[in-house]
Amino acid sequence: MYIKNIKRGLIVSVQINDKSIPLDPANSDYQKVLDDIIEQGADCFEGDIPEELQAAADAKAATQEEI
Amino acid sequence: MFTAASSSWSSSDYVEFSDVQLELGKIATPFEHRSYGEELASCQRYYYKINSAENNANYQRFAMVNCEDSTNAEALFIHPVTMRASPSLETTTYTGFHIFSANATRQLSSALFIDQSSPYSTGVGLVVASGLTGGYVGLLDADNNKTATIAFSAEL
């Protein structure tokens, strides 16, 4: 289950076990986070899914549907 | 090249291949003799690890730390080469690390996470229970732990 890392009131990264994942679309772990949100929804996140991640996951899902 | 002590194979025989270059496509390019340093740099574009065990160090120094207040600090890692993307941070358990601050206190870490990451450098947020002083510098060390590692991954 993913956890939000928050600093200065902002989400700075996402944590799963001993791995911290930056919010960078070029990072393959970040893409896995989006895939998990698409597949599992809120079940994969502790608390609510951050808005920006949900928006990125929705955009990725829409792109996949077009393909 | 294969050599064996006798004309038959035994379980202790082996084959060594060298000077082999695998390439994508139909056109072979000249063989490249890359140095160890060149190969290492190419690998570090995707992944590198700072490993206490390799140095046999109980108190491996990982990075300089800036203490922000009594419980928060940030360690800066300048990557040895420009990485493919902003890397993920992979660590052993948090309890394997501590911050040794300029006021000579050793505070066990309770969290390590990416605060800011780019292909060039990564700021790692650190959290301790108490005891740091804002504005002080420190070291992020292994806490008497030879298995502590910090790795950065920007794999495809």
Backbone of each chain as ProteinMPNN parsed JSONL, in Angstrom:
{"seq_chain_A": "MYIKNIKRGLIVSVQINDKSIPLDPANSDYQKVLDDIIEQGADCFEGDIPEELQAAADAKAATQEEI", "coords_chain_A": {"N_chain_A": [[0.844, -1.199, 0.0], [0.556, 2.184, -0.857], [2.024, 5.154, 0.535], [1.693, 8.6, 1.284], [4.321, 10.923, 1.139], [4.753, 13.794, 2.844], [5.8, 17.142, 2.859], [6.362, 20.426, 3.98], [3.694, 20.855, 3.579], [3.147, 19.822, 1.109], [2.814, 17.109, -1.23], [5.584, 15.226, -1.667], [6.681, 12.856, -2.505], [6.049, 9.335, -3.049], [5.592, 6.538, -0.993], [6.454, 3.123, -0.718], [6.859, 0.336, 1.144], [10.283, 0.06, 1.598], [10.908, 1.843, -0.362], [11.081, 4.948, -1.965], [9.345, 7.058, -4.061], [9.707, 9.339, -6.671], [7.672, 12.058, -7.955], [7.708, 11.838, -10.889], [7.067, 11.62, -14.228], [8.815, 10.262, -15.95], [9.936, 8.317, -14.419], [9.993, 4.892, -13.847], [8.912, 3.55, -11.668], [7.06, 5.383, -10.768], [5.257, 5.293, -12.892], [4.323, 2.73, -12.421], [2.94, 3.171, -10.061], [0.828, 4.734, -11.052], [-0.363, 2.794, -12.701], [-1.22, 0.969, -10.774], [-3.089, 2.513, -9.43], [-4.964, 2.808, -11.449], [-5.766, 0.145, -11.73], [-6.451, -0.756, -9.137], [-7.604, 1.296, -7.736], [-8.644, 3.203, -4.902], [-7.869, 1.317, -3.07], [-5.163, 0.804, -3.121], [-3.894, 2.811, -1.83], [-2.943, 4.464, 1.162], [-5.254, 6.222, 2.87], [-6.755, 8.987, 1.089], [-6.396, 9.068, -2.494], [-3.962, 11.188, -3.825], [-4.874, 14.212, -5.494], [-3.421, 15.036, -7.791], [-2.156, 12.711, -8.569], [-4.31, 11.024, -9.087], [-5.42, 12.39, -11.241], [-3.34, 12.127, -13.096], [-3.329, 9.353, -13.386], [-5.869, 8.964, -14.454], [-5.566, 10.281, -16.892], [-3.62, 8.636, -18.057], [-5.025, 6.238, -18.228], [-7.007, 6.974, -20.012], [-5.5, 7.387, -22.296], [-4.599, 4.793, -22.751], [-6.997, 3.542, -23.373], [-7.593, 4.705, -25.798], [-5.662, 3.6, -27.39]], "CA_chain_A": [[0.0, 0.0, 0.0], [1.348, 3.413, -0.978], [1.862, 6.202, 1.548], [2.133, 9.915, 0.814], [5.342, 11.65, 1.892], [4.364, 15.209, 2.797], [6.708, 18.095, 3.484], [5.923, 21.808, 3.725], [2.302, 20.812, 3.155], [3.035, 19.312, -0.257], [3.224, 15.725, -1.437], [6.891, 15.293, -2.329], [6.989, 11.549, -3.063], [5.156, 8.261, -2.623], [6.38, 5.508, -0.321], [5.944, 1.759, -0.572], [7.895, -0.395, 1.875], [11.495, 0.867, 1.767], [11.163, 2.562, -1.611], [10.47, 6.271, -2.079], [9.178, 7.249, -5.51], [9.451, 10.744, -6.999], [6.52, 12.278, -8.838], [8.308, 12.14, -12.188], [6.504, 10.695, -15.229], [9.859, 9.453, -16.589], [10.357, 7.272, -13.476], [9.17, 3.708, -14.098], [8.154, 3.242, -10.447], [5.912, 6.303, -10.778], [4.286, 4.731, -13.835], [3.702, 1.58, -11.738], [1.956, 3.742, -9.133], [-0.359, 5.088, -11.845], [-1.009, 1.544, -13.117], [-1.905, 0.401, -9.605], [-4.28, 3.338, -9.18], [-5.941, 2.449, -12.49], [-6.266, -1.218, -11.521], [-6.96, -1.044, -7.787], [-8.291, 2.441, -7.151], [-8.241, 3.69, -3.574], [-7.363, 0.214, -2.244], [-3.704, 0.73, -3.122], [-3.357, 3.985, -1.152], [-3.365, 4.751, 2.533], [-5.96, 7.502, 2.774], [-7.228, 9.346, -0.249], [-5.399, 9.222, -3.554], [-3.735, 12.614, -4.102], [-5.568, 14.677, -6.695], [-2.563, 15.065, -8.982], [-1.9, 11.333, -8.996], [-5.546, 10.52, -9.685], [-5.54, 13.023, -12.556], [-2.342, 11.501, -13.983], [-3.798, 7.992, -13.659], [-7.019, 9.08, -15.376], [-5.039, 10.622, -18.222], [-2.963, 7.451, -18.606], [-6.074, 5.278, -18.571], [-7.678, 7.458, -21.232], [-4.573, 7.133, -23.41], [-4.594, 3.354, -23.008], [-8.259, 3.185, -24.03], [-7.509, 5.137, -27.188], [-4.811, 2.627, -28.097]], "C_chain_A": [[0.882, 1.252, 0.0], [0.996, 4.422, 0.129], [2.369, 7.52, 0.965], [3.248, 10.448, 1.721], [5.062, 13.138, 1.734], [5.407, 16.05, 3.51], [6.301, 19.501, 3.052], [4.506, 21.834, 3.173], [2.082, 20.269, 1.753], [3.412, 17.835, -0.306], [4.511, 15.74, -2.249], [7.284, 13.955, -2.97], [5.974, 10.547, -2.524], [6.013, 7.125, -2.089], [5.689, 4.154, -0.415], [7.081, 0.913, -0.008], [9.125, 0.507, 2.038], [11.884, 1.596, 0.479], [10.387, 3.864, -1.64], [10.491, 6.662, -3.551], [8.895, 8.719, -5.8], [8.26, 10.87, -7.95], [7.032, 12.736, -10.197], [7.778, 11.143, -13.21], [7.551, 9.82, -15.91], [10.344, 8.314, -15.688], [9.423, 6.065, -13.625], [8.382, 3.284, -12.849], [6.917, 4.14, -10.345], [4.836, 5.783, -11.735], [3.578, 3.506, -13.238], [2.652, 2.052, -10.737], [0.676, 4.078, -9.889], [-1.107, 3.829, -12.285], [-1.79, 0.928, -11.962], [-3.155, 1.203, -9.255], [-5.369, 2.989, -10.19], [-6.587, 1.1, -12.169], [-6.977, -1.392, -10.181], [-7.731, 0.115, -7.162], [-7.761, 2.769, -5.769], [-7.653, 2.581, -2.7], [-5.844, 0.194, -2.145], [-3.074, 1.897, -2.36], [-3.853, 4.065, 0.278], [-3.995, 6.15, 2.538], [-6.401, 7.756, 1.344], [-6.075, 9.382, -1.244], [-5.21, 10.713, -3.81], [-4.332, 13.014, -5.445], [-4.684, 14.603, -7.94], [-2.246, 13.662, -9.486], [-3.145, 10.733, -9.646], [-5.719, 11.094, -11.086], [-4.563, 12.396, -13.557], [-2.767, 10.084, -14.351], [-4.976, 8.013, -14.637], [-6.547, 9.377, -16.792], [-4.365, 9.42, -18.865], [-3.991, 6.406, -19.04], [-6.776, 5.679, -19.862], [-6.82, 7.198, -22.456], [-4.572, 5.655, -23.765], [-5.864, 2.918, -23.729], [-8.232, 3.563, -25.503], [-6.697, 4.156, -28.013], [-5.585, 1.326, -28.28]], "O_chain_A": [[1.836, 1.352, 0.772], [-0.145, 4.522, 0.58], [3.362, 7.543, 0.238], [3.116, 10.42, 2.944], [5.125, 13.678, 0.629], [5.844, 15.724, 4.613], [5.942, 19.728, 1.897], [4.152, 22.721, 2.397], [0.954, 20.257, 1.261], [4.232, 17.37, 0.485], [4.529, 16.211, -3.387], [8.122, 13.921, -3.871], [5.154, 10.867, -1.663], [7.044, 6.79, -2.673], [4.479, 4.054, -0.215], [8.141, 0.794, -0.624], [9.007, 1.612, 2.569], [13.053, 1.921, 0.268], [9.185, 3.889, -1.375], [11.533, 6.602, -4.204], [7.955, 9.29, -5.246], [7.894, 9.924, -8.648], [6.817, 13.878, -10.603], [8.012, 9.942, -13.076], [7.218, 8.742, -16.402], [11.082, 7.439, -16.142], [8.203, 6.207, -13.538], [7.296, 2.716, -12.971], [5.859, 3.703, -9.891], [3.646, 5.829, -11.422], [2.4, 3.266, -13.504], [1.608, 1.421, -10.577], [-0.423, 3.755, -9.439], [-2.337, 3.792, -12.248], [-2.896, 0.423, -12.155], [-4.163, 0.637, -8.833], [-6.545, 2.886, -9.841], [-7.798, 0.931, -12.314], [-7.986, -2.092, -10.097], [-8.434, -0.07, -6.168], [-6.568, 2.627, -5.501], [-7.008, 2.871, -1.693], [-5.29, -0.365, -1.199], [-1.85, 1.971, -2.253], [-5.013, 3.779, 0.572], [-3.324, 7.139, 2.241], [-6.415, 6.854, 0.507], [-4.936, 9.685, -0.89], [-6.191, 11.434, -3.993], [-4.297, 12.248, -6.408], [-5.126, 14.168, -9.003], [-2.085, 13.45, -10.688], [-3.045, 10.016, -10.642], [-6.113, 10.383, -12.011], [-4.911, 12.164, -14.715], [-2.589, 9.657, -15.492], [-5.06, 7.177, -15.537], [-7.049, 8.811, -17.763], [-4.507, 9.194, -20.066], [-3.844, 5.771, -20.085], [-7.098, 4.834, -20.697], [-7.327, 6.838, -23.519], [-4.548, 5.297, -24.943], [-5.826, 2.038, -24.589], [-8.769, 2.85, -26.35], [-6.997, 3.908, -29.181], [-5.059, 0.37, -28.85]]}, "seq_chain_B": "MFTAASSSWSSSDYVEFSDVQLELGKIATPFEHRSYGEELASCQRYYYKINSAENNANYQRFAMVNCEDSTNAEALFIHPVTMRASPSLETTTYTGFHIFSANATRQLSSALFIDQSSPYSTGVGLVVASGLTGGYVGLLDADNNKTATIAFSAEL", "coords_chain_B": {"N_chain_B": [[37.164, -19.44, -25.899], [37.966, -22.821, -25.34], [39.426, -24.943, -23.064], [40.67, -27.994, -21.846], [41.825, -30.325, -19.424], [41.898, -32.924, -20.195], [40.768, -35.071, -22.868], [38.084, -35.35, -22.565], [34.957, -34.099, -21.235], [34.483, -32.79, -17.974], [32.767, -32.276, -14.807], [34.008, -30.143, -13.644], [35.065, -28.643, -15.624], [34.982, -25.678, -17.661], [33.702, -23.049, -19.752], [34.968, -20.118, -21.141], [33.946, -17.045, -22.342], [34.959, -14.275, -24.241], [35.435, -10.886, -25.378], [33.025, -10.457, -26.761], [30.351, -8.922, -28.378], [27.154, -7.866, -28.169], [24.621, -6.753, -30.266], [21.888, -4.712, -31.355], [20.074, -5.113, -34.336], [21.091, -5.459, -37.823], [23.575, -4.785, -38.655], [26.921, -5.033, -37.929], [28.977, -3.303, -35.693], [32.252, -1.832, -35.158], [34.292, -3.533, -32.727], [34.081, -2.579, -29.34], [36.271, -1.52, -26.881], [35.655, -0.971, -23.817], [36.498, 0.804, -20.893], [36.664, -0.139, -17.394], [35.75, 2.012, -15.877], [34.185, 3.434, -17.719], [32.149, 1.576, -18.247], [31.056, 1.359, -15.676], [30.077, 3.964, -15.261], [28.137, 4.007, -17.248], [26.341, 2.128, -16.238], [25.63, 3.366, -13.84], [23.993, 5.382, -14.65], [21.527, 4.307, -14.55], [21.301, 2.982, -12.108], [22.606, 3.006, -8.828], [24.364, 2.115, -5.843], [25.073, 2.763, -2.441], [26.943, 1.12, -0.166], [27.243, -0.313, 2.913], [28.372, -2.791, 3.495], [30.234, -3.374, 1.512], [32.282, -1.735, 2.15], [32.878, -2.706, 4.573], [32.017, -1.346, 6.832], [30.857, -0.176, 9.883], [29.844, 2.269, 10.445], [29.22, 3.621, 8.065], [29.527, 6.505, 6.096], [27.042, 8.306, 4.531], [25.993, 10.741, 3.518], [26.143, 14.357, 3.63], [24.276, 16.332, 5.935], [21.662, 18.644, 6.394], [20.3, 20.102, 9.146], [16.986, 20.866, 9.827], [15.064, 21.466, 11.751], [14.124, 20.439, 15.076], [13.353, 17.838, 14.54], [13.485, 17.276, 11.856], [15.439, 16.834, 8.877], [17.623, 17.173, 6.04], [19.268, 15.281, 3.616], [21.72, 15.591, 1.111], [22.273, 14.15, -1.98], [24.526, 14.04, -4.494], [24.426, 12.817, -7.634], [26.593, 10.361, -9.118], [26.745, 10.265, -11.895], [24.772, 11.817, -14.489], [21.505, 10.783, -14.159], [19.084, 8.564, -15.724], [16.456, 9.386, -15.309], [14.569, 11.185, -12.81], [15.493, 9.582, -9.918], [14.214, 6.734, -8.034], [14.314, 6.167, -4.496], [15.907, 3.69, -2.678], [16.122, 1.91, 0.269], [17.607, 0.147, 3.059], [16.1, -0.89, 6.18], [14.833, 1.856, 8.124], [15.852, 2.084, 10.676], [18.447, 1.434, 10.511], [20.027, 3.614, 10.246], [21.527, 6.741, 11.33], [21.591, 10.201, 12.348], [24.395, 12.082, 12.761], [25.05, 14.83, 14.413], [26.318, 18.243, 14.434], [26.287, 19.07, 17.012], [27.143, 16.949, 18.357], [25.328, 14.919, 18.842], [23.624, 11.832, 18.441], [21.164, 10.803, 16.503], [18.626, 8.524, 15.948], [17.278, 7.517, 12.864], [13.904, 7.759, 11.762], [12.6, 7.806, 9.442], [13.185, 7.854, 5.938], [12.951, 9.577, 2.985], [12.149, 10.655, -0.373], [12.571, 14.015, -0.871], [13.094, 15.935, -2.793], [13.792, 15.3, -6.141], [15.986, 14.846, -8.88], [17.506, 14.147, -12.087], [20.12, 14.831, -11.546], [20.651, 15.299, -8.84], [19.536, 14.38, -5.516], [17.45, 15.235, -2.884], [17.111, 13.956, 0.252], [14.672, 13.483, 2.563], [14.754, 13.38, 6.097], [13.688, 12.03, 9.174], [13.639, 12.324, 12.658], [13.099, 11.413, 16.116], [13.603, 13.43, 18.007], [15.893, 16.067, 19.078], [17.625, 17.264, 17.204], [19.157, 20.287, 15.97], [18.037, 23.14, 14.438], [19.622, 24.457, 11.547], [22.094, 23.424, 12.08], [24.77, 21.365, 10.825], [25.294, 17.965, 9.737], [25.974, 14.412, 9.676], [24.804, 11.713, 7.718], [24.778, 8.573, 8.795], [25.499, 5.024, 8.827], [23.998, 3.086, 11.379], [25.842, 1.634, 13.361], [25.893, -0.658, 11.715], [26.357, -2.971, 9.344], [24.882, -3.668, 7.178], [23.432, -1.636, 6.122], [22.133, 0.136, 3.398], [21.898, 2.514, 0.746], [20.237, 3.216, -2.163], [19.849, 4.361, -5.527], [17.517, 4.387, -8.099], [16.863, 4.433, -11.493], [15.685, 2.885, -13.413], [14.611, 1.55, -16.602]], "CA_chain_B": [[38.117, -20.524, -26.059], [37.76, -23.889, -24.37], [40.553, -25.846, -22.851], [40.422, -28.995, -20.812], [43.03, -31.093, -19.104], [41.856, -34.195, -20.922], [39.953, -34.991, -24.084], [36.656, -35.47, -22.23], [34.414, -33.058, -20.341], [34.157, -33.171, -16.603], [31.911, -31.279, -14.163], [34.788, -28.977, -13.223], [35.471, -27.86, -16.798], [34.116, -24.542, -17.955], [33.995, -22.317, -20.981], [35.025, -18.673, -20.956], [33.77, -16.236, -23.546], [35.426, -12.902, -24.085], [35.393, -10.063, -26.592], [31.742, -10.654, -27.451], [29.561, -7.688, -28.344], [25.795, -8.092, -28.657], [24.068, -5.509, -30.796], [20.58, -4.739, -31.974], [20.12, -4.782, -35.754], [21.758, -6.38, -38.741], [24.908, -4.297, -39.016], [27.889, -5.119, -36.823], [29.873, -2.158, -35.581], [33.566, -2.261, -34.632], [34.286, -3.939, -31.325], [34.458, -1.495, -28.433], [36.949, -1.895, -25.639], [35.322, 0.044, -22.813], [37.193, 0.648, -19.611], [35.781, -0.39, -16.241], [35.129, 3.282, -15.498], [33.126, 3.753, -18.683], [31.032, 0.653, -18.012], [30.448, 1.721, -14.397], [29.296, 5.184, -15.471], [26.947, 3.656, -18.033], [25.41, 1.449, -15.324], [25.144, 4.304, -12.816], [22.924, 6.194, -15.228], [20.279, 3.623, -14.224], [21.237, 2.466, -10.736], [23.835, 2.866, -8.039], [24.102, 1.804, -4.432], [26.123, 2.986, -1.446], [26.767, -0.127, 0.554], [28.141, -0.454, 4.066], [29.058, -4.076, 3.51], [31.386, -3.349, 0.614], [33.367, -1.04, 2.853], [33.014, -3.347, 5.873], [31.966, -0.191, 7.732], [29.693, -0.116, 10.766], [29.343, 3.648, 10.463], [29.369, 4.16, 6.72], [29.001, 7.85, 5.865], [26.28, 8.334, 3.286], [25.799, 12.085, 2.965], [26.048, 15.502, 4.538], [22.888, 16.591, 6.315], [21.278, 19.949, 6.928], [19.214, 19.979, 10.123], [16.005, 21.938, 9.584], [14.526, 21.783, 13.08], [14.494, 19.395, 16.04], [12.979, 16.487, 14.1], [13.601, 17.121, 10.395], [16.714, 17.155, 8.245], [17.673, 16.75, 4.645], [20.579, 14.865, 3.115], [21.827, 15.84, -0.325], [23.076, 13.198, -2.743], [24.872, 14.431, -5.862], [24.62, 11.534, -8.308], [27.914, 10.298, -9.765], [26.53, 10.637, -13.306], [23.387, 12.209, -14.722], [20.712, 9.561, -14.252], [18.129, 8.569, -16.843], [15.284, 10.147, -14.862], [14.613, 11.364, -11.36], [15.503, 8.196, -9.439], [13.591, 6.306, -6.786], [15.238, 5.902, -3.397], [15.71, 2.377, -2.064], [16.953, 1.81, 1.471], [17.301, -0.869, 4.052], [15.181, -0.329, 7.167], [15.222, 3.176, 8.62], [16.577, 1.995, 11.938], [19.86, 1.192, 10.248], [20.707, 4.885, 9.999], [21.358, 7.81, 12.287], [22.192, 11.495, 12.004], [25.379, 12.558, 13.734], [24.992, 16.269, 14.183], [27.462, 19.031, 14.882], [26.26, 19.21, 18.466], [27.619, 15.666, 18.881], [24.247, 14.012, 19.206], [23.364, 10.785, 17.46], [19.716, 10.606, 16.509], [18.2, 7.451, 15.06], [16.322, 7.929, 11.848], [12.634, 7.01, 11.73], [12.071, 7.846, 8.077], [13.966, 8.406, 4.836], [12.066, 9.665, 1.815], [12.545, 11.665, -1.349], [11.985, 15.348, -0.737], [13.187, 16.505, -4.134], [14.672, 14.434, -6.91], [16.219, 15.17, -10.279], [18.56, 13.259, -12.593], [21.434, 15.299, -11.124], [20.816, 15.2, -7.389], [18.311, 14.057, -4.788], [17.376, 15.604, -1.488], [16.412, 12.909, 1.004], [14.124, 13.938, 3.823], [15.025, 12.505, 7.238], [12.884, 12.358, 10.355], [14.052, 11.696, 13.913], [12.128, 11.683, 17.18], [13.916, 14.721, 18.629], [17.303, 16.231, 19.407], [18.406, 18.033, 16.237], [19.097, 21.743, 16.103], [17.911, 23.77, 13.136], [20.79, 25.219, 11.094], [23.321, 22.651, 12.266], [25.059, 20.364, 9.809], [25.502, 16.649, 10.316], [26.274, 13.311, 8.767], [23.926, 10.555, 7.714], [25.663, 7.422, 8.97], [24.945, 3.742, 9.241], [23.952, 3.035, 12.84], [26.532, 0.403, 13.778], [25.134, -1.597, 10.903], [27.092, -3.21, 8.099], [23.979, -4.021, 6.085], [22.693, -0.461, 5.667], [22.417, 0.574, 2.03], [21.046, 3.501, 0.095], [20.384, 3.047, -3.607], [19.01, 5.194, -6.388], [17.147, 3.587, -9.26], [16.131, 5.09, -12.585], [15.604, 1.83, -14.426], [13.56, 1.7, -17.594]], "C_chain_B": [[37.868, -21.554, -24.963], [39.027, -24.716, -24.263], [40.204, -26.817, -21.732], [41.688, -29.817, -20.622], [43.071, -32.413, -19.854], [40.93, -34.039, -22.122], [38.466, -35.106, -23.784], [36.245, -34.364, -21.263], [34.252, -33.605, -18.936], [33.353, -32.032, -15.97], [32.689, -30.027, -13.741], [35.295, -28.144, -14.404], [34.514, -26.7, -17.01], [34.581, -23.864, -19.232], [33.998, -20.838, -20.654], [34.846, -17.991, -22.306], [34.33, -14.847, -23.275], [35.334, -12.191, -25.434], [34.157, -10.363, -27.428], [30.94, -9.372, -27.313], [28.197, -7.972, -28.953], [25.204, -6.758, -29.101], [22.698, -5.74, -31.395], [20.733, -4.371, -33.442], [20.985, -5.74, -36.546], [23.191, -5.975, -39.076], [25.818, -4.33, -37.792], [28.792, -3.886, -36.84], [31.214, -2.635, -35.023], [33.486, -2.577, -33.138], [34.792, -2.798, -30.45], [35.158, -2.069, -27.204], [36.685, -0.791, -24.623], [36.062, -0.246, -21.514], [36.172, 0.333, -18.514], [35.043, 0.884, -15.855], [33.996, 3.669, -16.432], [31.907, 2.863, -18.468], [30.293, 1.017, -16.728], [29.57, 2.96, -14.56], [28.025, 4.902, -16.259], [25.894, 2.991, -17.148], [24.792, 2.445, -14.335], [24.115, 5.279, -13.365], [21.554, 5.62, -14.837], [20.167, 3.226, -12.75], [22.601, 2.594, -10.076], [23.471, 2.713, -6.568], [25.324, 2.139, -3.591], [25.918, 1.918, -0.381], [27.763, -0.235, 1.708], [28.99, -1.713, 3.973], [30.302, -4.056, 2.636], [32.576, -2.671, 1.273], [33.661, -1.67, 4.204], [32.962, -2.295, 6.984], [30.688, -0.22, 8.574], [29.047, 1.269, 10.749], [29.607, 4.318, 9.111], [28.767, 5.562, 6.644], [28.295, 7.868, 4.517], [26.193, 9.725, 2.682], [25.919, 13.123, 4.066], [24.573, 15.829, 4.753], [22.742, 18.029, 6.78], [20.112, 19.744, 7.891], [18.263, 21.172, 9.969], [15.346, 22.391, 10.881], [14.833, 20.594, 13.991], [14.219, 17.977, 15.549], [13.189, 16.235, 12.618], [14.976, 17.548, 9.899], [16.64, 16.724, 6.794], [19.103, 16.432, 4.263], [20.606, 15.07, 1.609], [22.77, 14.824, -0.955], [23.28, 13.76, -4.152], [25.181, 13.13, -6.612], [25.948, 11.519, -9.08], [27.867, 10.571, -11.258], [25.086, 11.116, -13.413], [22.556, 10.953, -14.946], [19.652, 9.695, -15.344], [16.913, 9.418, -16.543], [15.491, 10.452, -13.388], [14.507, 9.984, -10.718], [14.613, 7.982, -8.218], [14.688, 6.057, -5.759], [14.902, 4.547, -2.791], [16.653, 2.254, -0.872], [16.678, 0.503, 2.203], [16.46, -0.186, 5.142], [15.743, 0.946, 7.793], [16.099, 3.087, 9.875], [18.063, 1.703, 11.744], [20.68, 2.455, 10.08], [20.579, 5.811, 11.203], [21.975, 9.095, 11.744], [23.146, 11.864, 13.132], [25.542, 14.048, 13.482], [26.18, 16.985, 14.806], [27.443, 19.261, 16.387], [26.524, 17.86, 19.145], [26.503, 14.778, 19.407], [24.018, 13.031, 18.077], [21.884, 10.461, 17.524], [19.337, 9.547, 15.489], [17.149, 7.958, 14.087], [15.047, 7.096, 11.957], [11.996, 7.079, 10.357], [13.121, 8.414, 7.132], [13.047, 8.441, 3.63], [12.57, 10.738, 0.871], [11.795, 12.95, -1.073], [11.965, 16.017, -2.107], [14.154, 15.643, -4.912], [14.791, 14.933, -8.338], [17.264, 14.186, -10.791], [19.953, 13.628, -12.079], [21.69, 15.126, -9.624], [19.47, 14.871, -6.749], [18.446, 14.513, -3.34], [16.522, 14.58, -0.752], [15.96, 13.48, 2.343], [14.369, 12.909, 4.92], [14.188, 12.968, 8.42], [13.459, 11.617, 11.551], [13.044, 12.084, 14.996], [12.35, 13.054, 17.81], [15.433, 14.883, 18.647], [18.146, 16.95, 18.391], [18.265, 19.52, 16.53], [19.076, 22.354, 14.714], [19.126, 24.606, 12.79], [22.097, 24.489, 11.28], [23.518, 21.729, 11.06], [25.264, 19.017, 10.509], [25.875, 15.65, 9.242], [25.173, 12.269, 8.86], [24.809, 9.322, 7.697], [24.852, 6.132, 9.092], [25.014, 3.675, 10.765], [24.528, 1.706, 13.327], [25.939, -0.793, 13.032], [25.845, -1.783, 9.562], [26.172, -3.544, 6.927], [23.211, -2.81, 5.551], [23.115, -0.079, 4.242], [21.442, 1.666, 1.616], [21.314, 3.381, -1.396], [19.437, 3.992, -4.331], [18.781, 4.447, -7.696], [16.359, 4.423, -10.26], [16.045, 4.121, -13.756], [14.489, 2.123, -15.419], [12.297, 0.973, -17.154]], "O_chain_B": [[37.596, -21.208, -23.813], [39.611, -25.127, -25.266], [39.508, -26.458, -20.782], [42.5, -29.975, -21.534], [44.144, -32.956, -20.118], [40.375, -32.963, -22.344], [37.655, -34.966, -24.7], [37.077, -33.778, -20.569], [33.916, -34.775, -18.755], [33.269, -30.943, -16.539], [32.094, -28.975, -13.508], [35.878, -27.076, -14.216], [33.362, -26.75, -16.578], [35.693, -24.079, -19.714], [33.107, -20.359, -19.953], [35.516, -18.326, -23.282], [34.175, -14.317, -22.174], [35.177, -12.819, -26.481], [34.237, -10.506, -28.648], [30.868, -8.802, -26.224], [28.103, -8.288, -30.139], [25.285, -5.761, -28.383], [22.39, -6.828, -31.88], [21.443, -3.42, -33.769], [21.537, -6.702, -36.011], [23.928, -6.734, -39.705], [25.518, -3.73, -36.759], [29.301, -3.489, -37.888], [31.297, -3.732, -34.472], [32.717, -1.967, -32.395], [35.785, -2.143, -30.763], [34.662, -3.005, -26.576], [37.406, 0.205, -24.577], [36.221, -1.397, -21.107], [34.969, 0.52, -18.696], [33.853, 0.847, -15.541], [32.965, 4.175, -15.989], [30.771, 3.336, -18.501], [29.063, 0.991, -16.684], [28.449, 3.0, -14.053], [26.97, 5.474, -15.983], [24.7, 3.256, -17.288], [23.6, 2.382, -14.031], [23.428, 5.942, -12.588], [20.556, 6.339, -14.796], [19.064, 3.144, -12.209], [23.629, 2.322, -10.698], [22.403, 3.134, -6.125], [26.458, 1.844, -3.97], [24.852, 1.826, 0.228], [28.976, -0.245, 1.496], [30.17, -1.711, 4.325], [31.317, -4.659, 2.987], [33.729, -2.994, 0.987], [34.573, -1.239, 4.909], [33.739, -2.334, 7.939], [29.581, -0.28, 8.039], [27.852, 1.412, 11.008], [30.141, 5.425, 9.036], [27.634, 5.781, 7.074], [28.87, 7.494, 3.495], [26.306, 9.881, 1.466], [25.814, 12.822, 5.254], [23.738, 15.627, 3.871], [23.606, 18.559, 7.479], [19.052, 19.264, 7.49], [18.685, 22.328, 9.981], [15.102, 23.582, 11.073], [15.734, 19.813, 13.685], [14.783, 17.018, 16.076], [13.082, 15.095, 12.166], [15.588, 18.481, 10.419], [15.727, 16.012, 6.379], [20.027, 17.196, 4.541], [19.637, 14.764, 0.914], [23.911, 14.659, -0.523], [22.322, 13.933, -4.905], [26.117, 12.42, -6.244], [26.37, 12.539, -9.626], [28.842, 11.058, -11.83], [24.273, 10.85, -12.529], [22.867, 10.149, -15.824], [19.365, 10.792, -15.822], [16.393, 10.098, -17.429], [16.477, 10.022, -12.79], [13.525, 9.278, -10.95], [14.304, 8.914, -7.477], [15.835, 5.776, -6.106], [13.753, 4.285, -2.433], [17.856, 2.476, -1.006], [15.656, -0.151, 1.992], [16.147, 0.998, 5.016], [16.953, 1.095, 7.968], [16.977, 3.922, 10.092], [18.839, 1.722, 12.7], [21.879, 2.394, 9.807], [19.647, 5.688, 11.998], [22.772, 9.074, 10.807], [22.757, 11.946, 14.297], [26.101, 14.467, 12.469], [26.938, 16.415, 15.591], [28.467, 19.608, 16.975], [26.193, 17.647, 20.312], [26.717, 13.977, 20.316], [24.196, 13.358, 16.904], [21.413, 9.897, 18.512], [19.681, 9.652, 14.312], [16.256, 8.725, 14.447], [15.096, 5.892, 12.208], [10.952, 6.467, 10.131], [13.853, 9.339, 7.484], [12.429, 7.432, 3.293], [13.327, 11.624, 1.268], [10.564, 12.984, -1.043], [10.956, 16.586, -2.524], [15.219, 15.29, -4.407], [13.813, 15.388, -8.932], [17.855, 13.457, -9.994], [20.874, 12.816, -12.168], [22.811, 14.841, -9.203], [18.413, 15.057, -7.352], [19.431, 14.212, -2.666], [15.359, 14.365, -1.091], [16.781, 13.907, 3.155], [14.212, 11.708, 4.699], [14.008, 14.167, 8.632], [13.736, 10.42, 11.471], [12.231, 12.987, 14.799], [11.388, 13.761, 18.113], [16.17, 13.967, 18.283], [19.309, 17.236, 18.677], [17.362, 19.944, 17.251], [19.978, 22.123, 13.908], [19.615, 25.374, 13.619], [23.111, 24.881, 10.704], [22.564, 21.365, 10.373], [25.389, 18.957, 11.732], [26.065, 15.99, 8.074], [24.671, 11.976, 9.945], [25.502, 9.053, 6.716], [23.666, 6.159, 9.42], [25.975, 4.151, 11.369], [23.791, 0.778, 13.661], [25.542, -1.792, 13.632], [25.92, -0.858, 8.753], [26.641, -3.689, 5.798], [22.417, -2.949, 4.621], [24.304, 0.012, 3.935], [20.306, 1.72, 2.087], [22.46, 3.436, -1.842], [18.381, 4.366, -3.821], [19.717, 3.943, -8.316], [15.341, 5.031, -9.931], [16.291, 4.473, -14.91], [13.544, 2.852, -15.115], [11.295, 0.988, -17.87]]}, "name": "protein", "num_of_chains": 2, "seq": "MYIKNIKRGLIVSVQINDKSIPLDPANSDYQKVLDDIIEQGADCFEGDIPEELQAAADAKAATQEEIMFTAASSSWSSSDYVEFSDVQLELGKIATPFEHRSYGEELASCQRYYYKINSAENNANYQRFAMVNCEDSTNAEALFIHPVTMRASPSLETTTYTGFHIFSANATRQLSSALFIDQSSPYSTGVGLVVASGLTGGYVGLLDADNNKTATIAFSAEL"}
